[in-house]
Amino acid sequence: MIATISRISSWIDSDIESYRETVRRFVTAEIVPNQDRWSEQQHVDRRLWNKAGELGLLAADIPEEFGGSGGTFAHMAVLLEELAYAGDWAFGVNVHVIASHYILNHGTPEQKRKYLPQLASGSMVAAIAMTEPGTGSDLQAVRTRAARQGDEYVINGAKTFISNGSMADLIIVVTKTDIATGSKGVSLMLLETKDAVGFRVGRTLNKLGQKGADTCELFFDNVQVPVTNVLGGREGQGFYQLMTELPYERTAVAVGSVATIETAVKLTVEYTRERKVFGRPLLEMQNTRFKLAEAQTQAVIARVFIDHCIQRMIDGTMDVVTASQAKLWTTETQGKVVDECLQLFGGYGYMMEYPIARMYADARVQRIYGGTSEIMKEIIARSL
Ligand SMILES: Cc1cc2nc3c(=O)[nH]c(=O)nc-3n(C[C@H](O)[C@H](O)[C@H](O)COP(=O)(O)OP(=O)(O)OC[C@H]3O[C@@H](n4cnc5c(N)ncnc54)[C@H](O)[C@@H]3O)c2cc1C
């Protein structure tokens, strides 16, 4: 299933349209046929990353000097939309691209030269490890420790729920270099996992939805990282770096939510047009028409808002509060719309062979990861 949604968005020009065709061909050929198998094995195939890299999909909005395509957030939005239109949540490209932006915006010249081309080609897969068994929302409370010993940091601790966790070659690990201070003691370490002694990937976690996504526990037992691998070359910058990059992540989550809302409405209109109840198409019942009228209105409002947000990302004017509003409203609306749509499928909506059932299960975590809805409300409320 890949939904085709007709709409007008001012950020889409002919270049972006032709990029969308490239992405859609990739999704059709490389992702859709493998979705069930990836759900079973709980991760995508490693070669998918190389194929995406060859097409320039992994670094579309990274400058050419670092191996990217020199595009904008519009390219990223197209990729996220096309994955959502195909109902795919297995390919962890979102996190990978976000990791590249951490390095692009905060890395030393050496870190950018070393890692960005490898992330662009897919020869390295990236993860970002913030969450720990004891803390998720409160990032200042992380306990994973990076203790300086000569020319190295020695990392000890554990992380959980880490996307791309089992496949990652490069992990941005949120650590404490100074346990006596809160946010000022946070530093981001660039850990190359190959041959990292003391680093261990734990269980791949069995989730409610997004079954094909590789979500893991990670353990660090005296893992050595050269001092040159603290992001930006200086300790204590981690919290600031996280806060400046989270709007990218939150807007990216919102882009996927809006594309899913559009897809759910389209699939449900098609289904209810065909399904007969009491001798008439289900779509002719007033309840169905009213429910879908409401859902379509929410889809349009979501589209207008997300187009505004995408444009601000392209222009470099997105702010923390608007990105939080985008994540809060679109993910909550995604949950409500997909639930209402599933109801109109009756019992078939509960069967995993129907895309709406997978969309329901996949949607739930959108309100949790990347900062929960409650944390989004806290951020928004603070700005009032
Ligand atoms: C599928 C999946 C993929 C993920 N991928 C990653 C990843 O790649 N990297 C990564 O680092 N993490 C990842 N996460 C973790 C995710 O970001 C966290 O689960 C999330 O931030 C919430 O943290 P927590 O689970 O510890 O919940 P907690 O922080 O314990 O929150 C529990 C509840 O308390 C609420 N709460 C917390 N603080 C407040 C407050 N101040 N006011 C009101 N309510 C509050 C929360 O909103 C929530 O409802 C992923 C999670 C999942 C499920």
The ligand as an ORCA input file, in Angstrom:
! r2SCAN-3c Opt
* xyz 0 1
  C       9.812      2.825     19.902
  C      10.660      3.783     20.694
  C      11.804      4.324     20.123
  C      12.628      5.172     20.863
  N      13.801      5.621     20.310
  C      14.666      6.302     21.107
  C      15.975      6.635     20.623
  O      16.353      6.351     19.467
  N      16.829      7.261     21.471
  C      16.464      7.600     22.751
  O      17.285      8.148     23.451
  N      15.238      7.298     23.227
  C      14.339      6.667     22.443
  N      13.098      6.335     22.933
  C      12.749      6.711     24.303
  C      11.728      7.833     24.395
  O      12.267      9.043     23.946
  C      11.270      7.881     25.858
  O      10.505      6.708     26.095
  C      10.469      9.123     26.196
  O      11.274     10.280     26.131
  C       9.824      9.038     27.588
  O      10.758      8.659     28.544
  P      10.424      7.444     29.554
  O       9.996      6.291     28.716
  O      11.562      7.275     30.461
  O       9.139      7.936     30.343
  P       9.148      8.834     31.667
  O      10.037      9.984     31.484
  O       9.336      7.950     32.845
  O       7.625      9.350     31.651
  C       6.528      8.583     32.158
  C       5.282      9.458     32.090
  O       5.486     10.604     32.922
  C       5.224     11.777     32.189
  N       6.070     12.850     32.657
  C       7.428     12.867     32.750
  N       7.841     14.066     33.176
  C       6.732     14.824     33.348
  C       6.499     16.172     33.747
  N       7.519     16.988     34.044
  N       5.227     16.602     33.836
  C       4.198     15.804     33.529
  N       4.349     14.531     33.127
  C       5.601     14.052     33.030
  C       5.538     11.388     30.750
  O       4.913     12.285     29.852
  C       4.980      9.991     30.694
  O       3.610     10.037     30.462
  C      12.255      5.535     22.183
  C      11.078      5.012     22.741
  C      10.295      4.138     22.030
  C       9.066      3.572     22.688
*
